[in-house]
Amino acid sequence: MVDQFKFPGGRYRITREEDADLRQAVGSPPDPDGRAHPIFYYIATQCEMGISVGDLCAMCDFDVKDGPMMATSKVEYARDLMVDQEYDVGGEILSLVRKPSRTFGAMDLLTYRLTLSDQAGQVLSCINEWVLPRRGETAA
């Protein structure tokens, strides 16, 4: 069942060079204390959740070519992300719910949680919601 799926996960290391490149791209100065840019919560979790976006969509009986859309992404930090630190990525699908949509006829709302942890414990948790449009279908 898709709503009981646990992501295989992986490991992500935020290198000093990656952080510097990202900060340069967005016009953010380097952090003198070695904190990574906060957007790495999304980059690290998505890159190392253990399956591709296409495979995640396929699990939901949805073709990625039909255009999944991010609805929300909410993150809660227990601690700052640090450069040159390796993190374990884990997570699970929380729900997949069919809803009526004026625009599409029907849509599925996919909600999943991803976490980053290090040797000291959980660093952050994020909950992402994606809209999977079901053009031509109706909500049952």
Secondary structure as the mmCIF struct_conf table of DSSP 4:
data_model
#
loop_
_struct_conf.conf_type_id
_struct_conf.id
_struct_conf.beg_label_comp_id
_struct_conf.beg_label_asym_id
_struct_conf.beg_label_seq_id
_struct_conf.end_label_comp_id
_struct_conf.end_label_asym_id
_struct_conf.end_label_seq_id
HELX_RH_3T_P HELX_RH_3T_P1 VAL A 2 GLN A 4
HELX_LH_PP_P HELX_LH_PP_P1 PHE A 5 PHE A 5
STRN STRN1 LYS A 6 LYS A 6
HELX_LH_PP_P HELX_LH_PP_P2 PHE A 7 PHE A 7
STRN STRN2 GLY A 10 ILE A 14
HELX_RH_AL_P HELX_RH_AL_P1 ARG A 16 VAL A 26
TURN_TY1_P TURN_TY1_P1 GLY A 27 GLY A 27
HELX_LH_PP_P HELX_LH_PP_P3 PRO A 29 ASP A 31
TURN_TY1_P TURN_TY1_P2 PRO A 32 ASP A 33
STRN STRN3 ARG A 35 ARG A 35
HELX_LH_PP_P HELX_LH_PP_P4 ALA A 36 HIS A 37
TURN_TY1_P TURN_TY1_P3 PRO A 38 ILE A 39
HELX_RH_AL_P HELX_RH_AL_P2 PHE A 40 CYS A 47
TURN_TY1_P TURN_TY1_P4 GLU A 48 GLU A 48
BEND BEND1 MET A 49 ILE A 51
HELX_RH_AL_P HELX_RH_AL_P3 VAL A 53 MET A 59
TURN_TY1_P TURN_TY1_P5 CYS A 60 ASP A 61
HELX_RH_3T_P HELX_RH_3T_P2 VAL A 64 ASP A 66
STRN STRN4 MET A 69 TYR A 77
BEND BEND2 ALA A 78 ARG A 79
STRN STRN5 MET A 82 MET A 82
TURN_TY1_P TURN_TY1_P6 VAL A 83 ASP A 84
STRN STRN6 GLN A 85 SER A 101
TURN_TY1_P TURN_TY1_P7 ARG A 102 PHE A 104
STRN STRN7 GLY A 105 ASP A 118
TURN_TY1_P TURN_TY1_P8 GLN A 119 ALA A 120
STRN STRN8 GLY A 121 PRO A 133
TURN_TY1_P TURN_TY1_P9 ARG A 135 GLY A 136
#
